[in-house]
Amino acid sequence: MSITLRGALSVWTSGREGAGDVHVADGRIAAGPGSGAEILDVSGCIVTPGLVNAHHHLFQSAFRTLPGTRQVPMREWLPAMAAAYRDAGIDGSLTYAAGRIAIAEGLLAGVTTVADHQLNWPAIDASSLDAGTEVALGVARAARELGGRVAFVRGSAGDDAATAAASADRIAQELAPAPGGVSDDGVVQVAVGPAGVHSDGEATFRAFAEVADARGLRRRTQANEQVDTEIALVRFGRRPLELLDAWGWLERGTTIAHLCDVTPDEIALLAERGVTGTHAPGCDVPMGWGVAPVQAMLDAGVRLGLGTSGGGSNDAGHLLADARLALQVSGLAGAQLDARDLLTMATAGSADGLGRRDLGRIEHGAAADLCVWDVSGVADGGTADPVAGLLWLSPGRRPRHVVVGGRIVVRDYALVDADEAEIRSALRERVGR
């Protein structure tokens, strides 16, 4: 299938922008128009790469704004969420229903790829891993049906180390058996990642590292939210990044989410080791964890992506809205961020943290994952910089069209191959509310 996006006010990709056309052939960005290409009129619009949500918990989208989870500390939030999970029963049908909600929400907001850090699992043991695999298959099925991409992170939150590692290996074999952990069509990726040193010990980190090394998988974890630092100091007498370094986790191929409470020396260490990070202000701010020193990390050479984190803390998967929030709160961390830097984080920066140089950019040969943002309405009136205005103006902005792998999956603000009402009804039926 060939598509030409014709007459854009601006085509923006990290480091380059200007008026023009974008050509798509065989699912990738092409140098020129393909034979019989569909013409998509994008006059009055800005075309960007599809957004890449570098850190989400799709499962939590079935458990938003629950009683006992708002305006409470994390020590109360965790058991309230866990109780709801137990009541619902964690299985593949639940992760499928929640995944459809979250992935559809993301696509409608311009997110073409999402990293899903799944931390909650049914009871499994090393001799029977099928239930855990079904959890992953539910998410992958949701992504394929809707037309989005997912990086499924086999996580752990206090699970038995050997069982969690065996489950991760089984999931990788099932979803993406080739070295590197990416399916042949690039739709599904598998990674590994304990929740953090606040919940998992050295044995789990090392067991996951063995799976990652054997299969070429990316590593993910969370660190240096304020609560994470406090628990690490009490339990181990060391800060989280110091522990991760000692446990062999600070290396290229690792991405760490949150990083609110980091020192200049820790930032330098991250840069030296080639570790990438994920900024998640839509979670960090309401949870009271603070604002990560993003500009300081960028200045030090740390590659950063942008994530929303989960539906139990952020309650939304609108990555562009979180980019806007990042702009608004950045001055509290010492330096006002630039809108184009945030767009880079939300596209190429997030993709690079996944090891996906084919995503998050508009260049010849890259995957044709694109967003078309109509900036011709009154909400964008008066702007001197329409690209920066994507973030500063029109809170809750949604793309008019979304393309994933050369396939139009959102057209005129609506899902092409799914019905929003049916997706919501199916989740309501599954969780009972």
HELIX and SHEET records of a PDB file:
HELIX    1   1 LEU A   58  ALA A   62  5                                   5    
HELIX    2   2 MET A   74  ALA A   88  1                                  15    
HELIX    3   3 GLY A   92  LEU A  108  1                                  17    
HELIX    4   4 ASP A  130  LEU A  146  1                                  17    
HELIX    5   5 ALA A  161  LEU A  175  1                                  15    
HELIX    6   6 GLU A  202  ARG A  215  1                                  14    
HELIX    7   7 GLN A  226  PHE A  236  1                                  11    
HELIX    8   8 PRO A  240  ALA A  246  1                                   7    
HELIX    9   9 PRO A  264  ARG A  273  1                                  10    
HELIX   10  10 PRO A  281  ASP A  284  1                                   4    
HELIX   11  11 VAL A  294  ALA A  300  1                                   7    
HELIX   12  12 LEU A  319  VAL A  329  1                                  11    
HELIX   13  13 SER A  330  ALA A  333  5                                   4    
HELIX   14  14 ALA A  339  THR A  344  1                                   6    
HELIX   15  15 MET A  345  GLY A  349  3                                   5    
HELIX   16  16 SER A  350  GLY A  353  1                                   4    
HELIX   17  17 VAL A  378  ASP A  380  5                                   3    
HELIX   18  18 PRO A  386  TRP A  392  1                                   7    
HELIX   19  19 GLU A  420  VAL A  431  1                                  12    
SHEET    1   A 4 ARG A  28  ALA A  30  0                                        
SHEET    2   A 4 ARG A  16  ALA A  25 -1                                        
SHEET    3   A 4 SER A   2  THR A  13 -1                                        
SHEET    4   A 4 GLU A  38  ASP A  41  1                                        
SHEET    1   B 8 ARG A  28  ALA A  30  0                                        
SHEET    2   B 8 ARG A  16  ALA A  25 -1                                        
SHEET    3   B 8 SER A   2  THR A  13 -1                                        
SHEET    4   B 8 CYS A  45  PRO A  49  1                                        
SHEET    5   B 8 LEU A 370  ASP A 374 -1                                        
SHEET    6   B 8 HIS A 401  VAL A 404 -1                                        
SHEET    7   B 8 ARG A 407  ARG A 411 -1                                        
SHEET    8   B 8 ALA A 414  LEU A 415 -1                                        
SHEET    1   C 8 LEU A  51  HIS A  56  0                                        
SHEET    2   C 8 VAL A 111  GLN A 118  1                                        
SHEET    3   C 8 ARG A 149  SER A 156  1                                        
SHEET    4   C 8 VAL A 188  PRO A 194  1                                        
SHEET    5   C 8 ARG A 218  ALA A 223  1                                        
SHEET    6   C 8 THR A 254  HIS A 258  1                                        
SHEET    7   C 8 THR A 276  HIS A 279  1                                        
SHEET    8   C 8 LEU A 304  LEU A 306  1                                        
END                                                                             
